[in-house]
Amino acid sequence: FFVFSILYCQSSYANYKSPKLSYTPPKLNWATRLVWFYAFALAIIYGYLAPIFSFMSMAASTMYGNLIQWGGKPNHLLVPTGFLHDWYRDQGPDWLLDAFGGGFIRIDAYNSTEFYSQLDGADISDDQPEHARAILAATGSSGKYYEFYASRNYYDRKEDHAATALTAFDNKNSVAAGTTKFVFPAYELRRVLYLARNRETDFSIQYIHLPEHLHTLTQWRDFQAPRTISFIVKDGIAICESVGTTSDDILPCDHGETALLPPPPQWLRSLYHPYPLPLLDGVGDNFVCTT
């Protein structure tokens, strides 16, 4: 934003020629031109390409625009979005596979305070003014509002986190069981699992892998998977099982199962926080309001 401010202020005077002062702007030398070029390129990448390439959900130019950044059918009028998750779903350089590989996950149940803080715990719908929720409901929206920004950016900053709307009205830290299904990239499961395994000795999650041909919230919500992955950590020991539709159809997870993969590297965890998509009943394919 600082770079944007400088560019904006300088652009107001770049081609200004005062008839009274007879001022002619000086010619820019090669070093200044180079700085301008890289500043302009940075502004374009940050402001436009990062959201389009699905690498930035928060503080983006698409904020509040309900732009589908990954997984769903692109809803932008002019440009495609989310294609990196298709290009690098199964193959590519390791650092791109870390961020965009593995497809999409639907988490069906969990009992974990860390998963709650990143998913259901970001729901602050009840803290919004009643008339605002009524307006949202009248438009066919779910009326839900999730503050994923604070739940991720302030996760390790206790004083800042305590001052956000996530905890300003009530204390949700003791809640562990989730009540909503969510969809997110495989990367996000690995990222939150890293948080949970560092802070909890006992927790459990159940999730499925979504087929590549499904693209809408309704399809994701209604899909009946032939197998569910159950990942349980008890006293620090992890147990991963692939559970079929019958109680006796239980197999150990493959070594390449998402929950058994190492966490994403630290530099990537610091930069990339894709927002999950809650799968709510009665709202069709409408996306919820998030920030």
C-alpha positions as CSV (number, residue, x, y, z in Angstrom):
1,F,0.0,0.0,0.0
2,F,2.9,2.3,0.6
3,V,4.2,1.7,-2.9
4,F,0.7,2.3,-4.3
5,S,0.5,5.6,-2.4
6,I,3.8,6.8,-3.8
7,L,2.8,5.9,-7.4
8,Y,-0.5,7.7,-7.0
9,C,1.0,10.9,-5.6
10,Q,3.8,11.0,-8.2
11,S,1.4,10.3,-11.1
12,S,-0.5,13.5,-10.2
13,Y,2.6,15.6,-11.1
14,A,4.5,13.4,-13.6
15,N,3.1,15.2,-16.7
16,Y,2.2,18.5,-15.1
17,K,3.5,21.6,-16.8
18,S,2.6,24.9,-15.1
19,P,2.1,27.9,-17.5
20,K,3.0,30.3,-14.7
21,L,6.1,28.6,-13.5
22,S,7.2,27.2,-16.9
23,Y,8.1,24.0,-15.1
24,T,9.2,21.0,-17.2
25,P,9.6,17.7,-15.3
26,P,13.1,16.4,-15.5
27,K,13.9,13.4,-17.6
28,L,14.1,10.2,-15.6
29,N,17.5,8.4,-15.6
30,W,17.8,4.6,-16.1
31,A,17.8,3.8,-12.4
32,T,14.6,5.8,-11.7
33,R,12.9,4.2,-14.7
34,L,13.9,0.8,-13.4
35,V,12.5,1.5,-10.0
36,W,9.3,2.8,-11.6
37,F,9.0,-0.4,-13.7
38,Y,9.4,-2.8,-10.8
39,A,7.1,-0.7,-8.6
40,F,4.5,-0.8,-11.3
41,A,5.0,-4.5,-11.9
42,L,4.7,-5.2,-8.2
43,A,1.5,-3.2,-8.0
44,I,-0.1,-5.2,-10.9
45,I,1.0,-8.6,-9.4
46,Y,-0.1,-7.7,-5.9
47,G,-3.4,-6.0,-6.8
48,Y,-4.6,-8.2,-9.7
49,L,-2.6,-11.3,-10.5
50,A,-2.3,-12.7,-7.0
51,P,-6.1,-13.0,-6.5
52,I,-6.6,-14.3,-10.1
53,F,-3.9,-16.9,-9.5
54,S,-5.7,-17.9,-6.3
55,F,-2.7,-17.0,-4.2
56,M,-4.2,-14.2,-2.1
57,S,-7.6,-14.2,-0.3
58,M,-7.0,-11.5,2.3
59,A,-6.4,-7.8,1.7
60,A,-7.0,-8.5,-2.0
61,S,-8.6,-6.2,-4.6
62,T,-11.4,-8.8,-4.8
63,M,-12.3,-8.5,-1.2
64,Y,-16.1,-8.7,-0.7
65,G,-16.5,-9.5,-4.4
66,N,-17.4,-13.2,-3.8
67,L,-14.8,-14.1,-6.4
68,I,-14.3,-17.9,-6.7
69,Q,-10.6,-18.3,-6.3
70,W,-10.3,-22.0,-6.4
71,G,-12.2,-25.2,-6.9
72,G,-15.5,-23.9,-8.3
73,K,-16.5,-22.8,-11.7
74,P,-14.9,-19.3,-12.4
75,N,-17.5,-16.5,-11.9
76,H,-15.4,-13.6,-13.1
77,L,-16.8,-11.9,-16.2
78,L,-13.5,-11.5,-18.0
79,V,-10.7,-13.6,-16.5
80,P,-10.3,-17.2,-15.3
81,T,-9.5,-18.0,-11.7
82,G,-8.2,-20.9,-9.8
83,F,-6.4,-22.6,-12.7
84,L,-3.2,-23.2,-10.7
85,H,-5.0,-25.9,-8.6
86,D,-5.9,-27.6,-11.9
87,W,-2.5,-27.3,-13.5
88,Y,-0.6,-28.6,-10.4
89,R,-3.1,-31.0,-8.9
90,D,-0.9,-34.1,-9.4
91,Q,2.4,-33.0,-11.0
92,G,4.8,-30.0,-11.1
93,P,7.7,-28.5,-9.0
94,D,7.6,-29.4,-5.3
95,W,6.9,-25.9,-4.1
96,L,3.9,-25.6,-6.5
97,L,2.6,-29.0,-5.4
98,D,2.9,-27.9,-1.8
99,A,0.6,-25.0,-2.4
100,F,-1.8,-26.2,-5.1
101,G,-1.5,-30.0,-5.4
102,G,-3.6,-32.7,-3.9
103,G,-7.0,-31.6,-5.0
104,F,-9.8,-30.5,-2.6
105,I,-10.8,-31.9,0.8
106,R,-14.2,-31.9,2.4
107,I,-14.0,-32.1,6.2
108,D,-17.1,-33.8,7.6
109,A,-16.4,-33.9,11.3
110,Y,-13.7,-32.9,13.7
111,N,-13.0,-32.7,17.4
112,S,-10.1,-30.3,17.7
113,T,-9.8,-26.8,19.2
114,E,-7.3,-25.8,16.6
115,F,-9.5,-26.9,13.7
116,Y,-12.4,-25.1,15.4
117,S,-10.4,-21.9,15.6
118,Q,-9.7,-22.0,11.8
119,L,-13.2,-23.1,10.7
120,D,-16.4,-22.9,12.8
121,G,-14.8,-20.6,15.3
122,A,-14.5,-17.9,12.7
123,D,-18.3,-17.6,12.4
124,I,-19.3,-14.3,14.0
125,S,-22.8,-14.1,12.4
126,D,-24.5,-13.8,15.8
127,D,-22.4,-10.8,16.6
128,Q,-23.7,-8.8,13.5
129,P,-26.6,-6.4,13.8
130,E,-30.0,-8.1,13.4
131,H,-31.1,-5.8,10.6
132,A,-27.9,-6.6,8.6
133,R,-28.6,-10.3,8.9
134,A,-32.2,-9.8,7.9
135,I,-31.1,-8.0,4.7
136,L,-28.8,-10.8,3.8
137,A,-31.4,-13.4,4.4
138,A,-33.9,-11.4,2.2
139,T,-31.5,-11.7,-0.7
140,G,-31.3,-15.5,-0.5
141,S,-28.0,-15.4,1.4
142,S,-27.3,-17.7,4.4
143,G,-26.8,-14.6,6.5
144,K,-23.6,-16.1,7.8
145,Y,-20.4,-14.1,8.2
146,Y,-17.0,-15.6,8.8
147,E,-13.9,-13.7,9.9
148,F,-11.2,-16.0,8.5
149,Y,-8.8,-13.1,8.2
150,A,-8.5,-12.6,12.0
151,S,-8.5,-16.4,12.7
152,R,-5.4,-16.8,10.5
153,N,-3.4,-13.6,10.7
154,Y,-3.8,-13.2,14.5
155,Y,-3.5,-16.8,15.4
156,D,-0.1,-16.5,17.1
157,R,-0.7,-13.0,18.4
158,K,-2.7,-13.5,21.5
159,E,-3.3,-9.9,22.4
160,D,-4.4,-8.9,18.9
161,H,-6.5,-12.0,18.6
162,A,-8.3,-11.3,21.9
163,A,-9.2,-7.8,20.6
164,T,-10.9,-9.1,17.4
165,A,-14.6,-9.8,17.0
166,L,-13.8,-13.5,17.2
167,T,-13.4,-13.3,21.0
168,A,-14.9,-9.9,21.9
169,F,-18.3,-11.2,22.6
170,D,-17.8,-14.7,24.0
171,N,-15.0,-17.2,24.7
172,K,-15.0,-20.0,22.1
173,N,-11.6,-21.4,22.9
174,S,-13.0,-24.3,24.8
175,V,-15.1,-25.5,21.9
176,A,-13.7,-28.4,19.9
177,A,-16.4,-30.1,17.9
178,G,-17.4,-28.8,14.5
179,T,-20.9,-28.7,13.2
180,T,-20.4,-27.5,9.6
181,K,-18.8,-29.2,6.6
182,F,-16.0,-27.2,4.9
183,V,-14.2,-27.5,1.6
184,F,-10.6,-26.3,1.2
185,P,-7.4,-27.3,-0.8
186,A,-5.3,-30.2,0.5
187,Y,-2.7,-27.6,1.4
188,E,-5.0,-26.1,4.0
189,L,-5.6,-29.5,5.7
190,R,-1.8,-30.0,6.1
191,R,-1.4,-26.4,7.4
192,V,-4.1,-26.8,10.1
193,L,-2.9,-30.3,11.0
194,Y,0.5,-28.8,11.7
195,L,-1.1,-26.3,14.1
196,A,-3.2,-29.1,15.8
197,R,-0.3,-31.5,16.2
198,N,1.9,-28.8,17.7
199,R,-0.7,-27.7,20.3
200,E,-2.9,-30.8,21.0
201,T,-2.1,-34.3,22.2
202,D,-5.6,-35.7,21.4
203,F,-7.8,-34.7,18.4
204,S,-9.7,-36.3,15.5
205,I,-10.9,-35.4,12.1
206,Q,-12.9,-37.1,9.3
207,Y,-12.6,-36.0,5.7
208,I,-13.0,-37.1,2.1
209,H,-11.3,-36.4,-1.2
210,L,-13.6,-34.6,-3.7
211,P,-13.5,-35.8,-7.3
212,E,-12.0,-33.5,-9.9
213,H,-15.2,-33.1,-11.9
214,L,-17.2,-31.6,-9.1
215,H,-17.2,-27.7,-9.1
216,T,-20.1,-26.3,-7.2
217,L,-21.0,-26.0,-3.5
218,T,-24.1,-28.1,-4.0
219,Q,-22.1,-30.9,-5.7
220,W,-19.5,-30.8,-3.0
221,R,-22.1,-30.9,-0.2
222,D,-24.2,-33.7,-1.7
223,F,-21.3,-36.0,-2.8
224,Q,-21.4,-39.4,-1.2
225,A,-17.8,-40.7,-1.0
226,P,-17.1,-44.4,-1.1
227,R,-14.4,-44.0,1.6
228,T,-13.8,-41.6,4.4
229,I,-10.4,-40.8,6.0
230,S,-10.3,-41.0,9.8
231,F,-7.3,-39.4,11.4
232,I,-7.0,-39.7,15.1
233,V,-4.2,-38.5,17.4
234,K,-4.2,-40.0,20.9
235,D,-1.5,-39.2,23.4
236,G,0.6,-37.9,20.5
237,I,0.3,-41.1,18.4
238,A,-1.4,-40.8,15.0
239,I,-3.8,-43.4,13.6
240,C,-5.0,-43.0,10.0
241,E,-7.6,-45.3,8.5
242,S,-9.6,-45.4,5.3
243,V,-13.2,-46.3,6.3
244,G,-15.7,-47.7,3.8
245,T,-19.5,-47.7,3.8
246,T,-19.7,-50.7,6.2
247,S,-18.3,-50.9,9.7
248,D,-16.0,-53.8,8.9
249,D,-14.5,-52.1,5.8
250,I,-11.5,-50.4,7.4
251,L,-8.0,-50.2,5.8
252,P,-4.8,-48.4,6.8
253,C,-4.2,-45.2,4.9
254,D,-1.7,-45.1,2.0
255,H,1.6,-43.6,2.8
256,G,0.8,-40.7,0.4
257,E,-2.5,-39.8,2.2
258,T,-2.8,-36.1,2.8
259,A,-3.0,-36.3,6.6
260,L,0.3,-38.2,6.6
261,L,2.3,-35.8,4.5
262,P,4.7,-33.4,6.1
263,P,3.5,-29.9,6.8
264,P,4.0,-27.2,4.2
265,P,7.3,-25.3,4.6
266,Q,7.4,-22.3,7.0
267,W,7.8,-19.7,4.2
268,L,4.7,-21.0,2.5
269,R,2.7,-21.2,5.7
270,S,3.5,-17.6,6.4
271,L,2.3,-16.4,3.0
272,Y,-0.6,-18.6,1.9
273,H,-3.8,-18.9,3.9
274,P,-6.6,-20.0,1.5
275,Y,-10.1,-19.4,3.0
276,P,-12.2,-22.5,3.5
277,L,-15.8,-22.6,2.0
278,P,-18.5,-23.6,4.4
279,L,-21.2,-25.9,3.0
280,L,-24.5,-24.6,4.3
281,D,-27.9,-26.1,3.7
282,G,-30.6,-24.1,2.0
283,V,-28.4,-21.6,0.1
284,G,-27.7,-23.4,-3.1
285,D,-24.4,-22.4,-4.6
286,N,-24.3,-19.0,-3.0
287,F,-21.0,-18.2,-1.3
288,V,-21.0,-16.8,2.3
289,C,-19.7,-13.4,3.3
290,T,-16.1,-13.6,4.6
291,T,-13.3,-11.3,5.4
